[in-house]
Amino acid sequence: MPRILIFIFFILIVPSCIAQRQQKFWTVERFSVTSILAGEIAFDGYVAQNALQYGAKENNPIARPFETHGTIGQATISILGIVSVLGAQYIAHRAHHERIADWLGRIVVIGEGINDISQGINNANGWNTCAVINVQGKCLKWNP
């Protein structure tokens, strides 16, 4: 009798516990966070391309070769940024670290949001973000 109970336990209970631990990668939160990140990166790219048209210089050495090639380069570096975040989230997801995967996306969205807000405030005042885009160490006046 005990062997039958153990067998029933392993047949009925264990598979349901294993099935509950496996989650899909594309949850509603991850899809929402990725969509928000894509919007923030698109705004950042728009501001950067407008500033480059007025003679500004990109200080980020990784993004500089892409952004100086116009819209195609900007789209490429934007896609690389989103894919790198999704790749890190997927690695954490495959290692069964769902909380880490979720927090990676949240932290990147918060950081990009702070960057976009600072650019928006500075551009509303008629100045580019000096910490990111400048010409010879001085802030560049930007009138869209």
C-alpha positions in Angstrom: 0.0 0.0 0.0 2.7 2.6 0.8 4.3 2.0 -2.6 1.1 2.7 -4.3 0.7 6.0 -2.4 4.2 7.0 -3.2 3.6 6.1 -6.9 0.4 8.2 -6.9 2.2 11.1 -5.2 4.9 11.1 -7.9 2.4 10.7 -10.8 -0.1 13.3 -9.6 1.6 15.9 -7.4 5.2 16.2 -8.7 4.3 17.1 -12.4 1.8 19.7 -11.3 4.5 21.4 -9.1 7.0 21.3 -11.9 4.4 22.8 -14.3 3.7 25.7 -11.9 7.4 26.7 -11.8 7.7 27.0 -15.6 6.6 30.4 -16.8 6.3 31.9 -20.2 9.0 34.4 -21.2 6.5 36.9 -22.6 4.4 37.9 -19.6 2.1 40.9 -19.6 4.6 42.9 -17.5 7.6 42.0 -19.7 5.6 43.0 -22.8 4.6 46.3 -21.2 8.1 47.1 -20.0 9.6 46.3 -23.4 7.0 48.5 -25.1 7.7 51.4 -22.7 11.5 50.9 -23.2 11.1 51.0 -27.0 9.2 54.3 -26.8 11.8 55.8 -24.5 14.6 54.7 -26.8 12.8 56.1 -29.8 12.4 59.5 -28.1 16.1 59.4 -27.1 17.1 58.7 -30.7 14.9 61.5 -32.0 16.5 64.0 -29.7 20.0 62.8 -30.5 19.4 63.0 -34.3 18.0 66.5 -34.0 21.0 67.6 -31.9 23.5 66.0 -34.4 21.9 68.0 -37.2 22.8 71.2 -35.4 26.4 70.1 -35.0 26.4 68.4 -31.6 28.7 65.5 -30.8 27.7 62.2 -29.2 30.0 61.5 -26.3 29.1 57.8 -25.9 32.0 56.0 -27.8 29.8 52.9 -28.4 26.8 54.8 -29.9 28.9 57.4 -31.8 29.6 55.3 -34.9 26.0 54.3 -35.2 24.4 57.7 -34.6 26.6 59.5 -37.0 25.2 57.3 -39.8 21.8 58.9 -39.6 18.4 57.3 -39.0 19.6 53.8 -40.0 22.5 53.9 -37.6 20.2 55.3 -34.8 17.7 52.5 -35.4 20.4 49.9 -35.3 21.8 51.1 -32.0 18.3 51.3 -30.6 17.5 47.7 -31.6 20.8 46.6 -30.1 19.9 48.3 -26.8 16.5 46.6 -26.6 17.8 43.2 -27.7 20.6 43.4 -25.0 18.0 44.0 -22.3 15.8 41.2 -23.6 18.8 38.9 -23.8 19.8 39.5 -20.2 16.2 39.0 -19.2 16.0 35.7 -21.1 19.2 34.4 -19.6 17.8 35.1 -16.1 14.4 33.5 -17.1 16.1 30.3 -18.4 18.0 30.2 -15.1 14.6 30.4 -13.3 15.3 33.8 -11.8 12.1 35.5 -12.7 12.4 38.3 -10.2 15.8 39.2 -11.5 14.5 39.1 -15.1 11.6 41.4 -14.2 13.8 43.8 -12.2 16.3 44.1 -15.0 13.6 45.5 -17.3 12.2 47.8 -14.6 15.7 49.2 -13.8 16.5 49.9 -17.5 13.1 51.6 -18.0 13.6 53.8 -15.0 17.1 54.8 -16.1 16.1 55.5 -19.7 13.1 57.4 -18.4 15.3 59.6 -16.2 17.5 60.3 -19.2 14.5 61.2 -21.4 13.0 63.5 -18.7 16.3 65.4 -18.3 16.6 65.7 -22.1 13.0 66.9 -22.3 13.4 69.5 -19.6 16.7 70.8 -21.1 15.2 70.9 -24.6 12.1 72.7 -23.3 14.5 75.4 -21.9 16.1 75.6 -25.3 19.3 73.8 -24.3 20.6 70.3 -25.1 21.6 68.0 -22.4 25.1 69.0 -21.6 26.1 65.7 -19.9 25.3 63.7 -23.1 25.7 66.0 -26.1 28.0 68.9 -26.2 30.4 70.8 -28.6 33.9 71.6 -27.3 32.8 71.3 -23.7 30.0 73.9 -24.0 26.3 73.4 -24.1 24.8 73.8 -27.6 21.8 76.1 -28.1 19.1 74.1 -29.8 16.1 75.7 -31.4 13.9 72.9 -33.0 
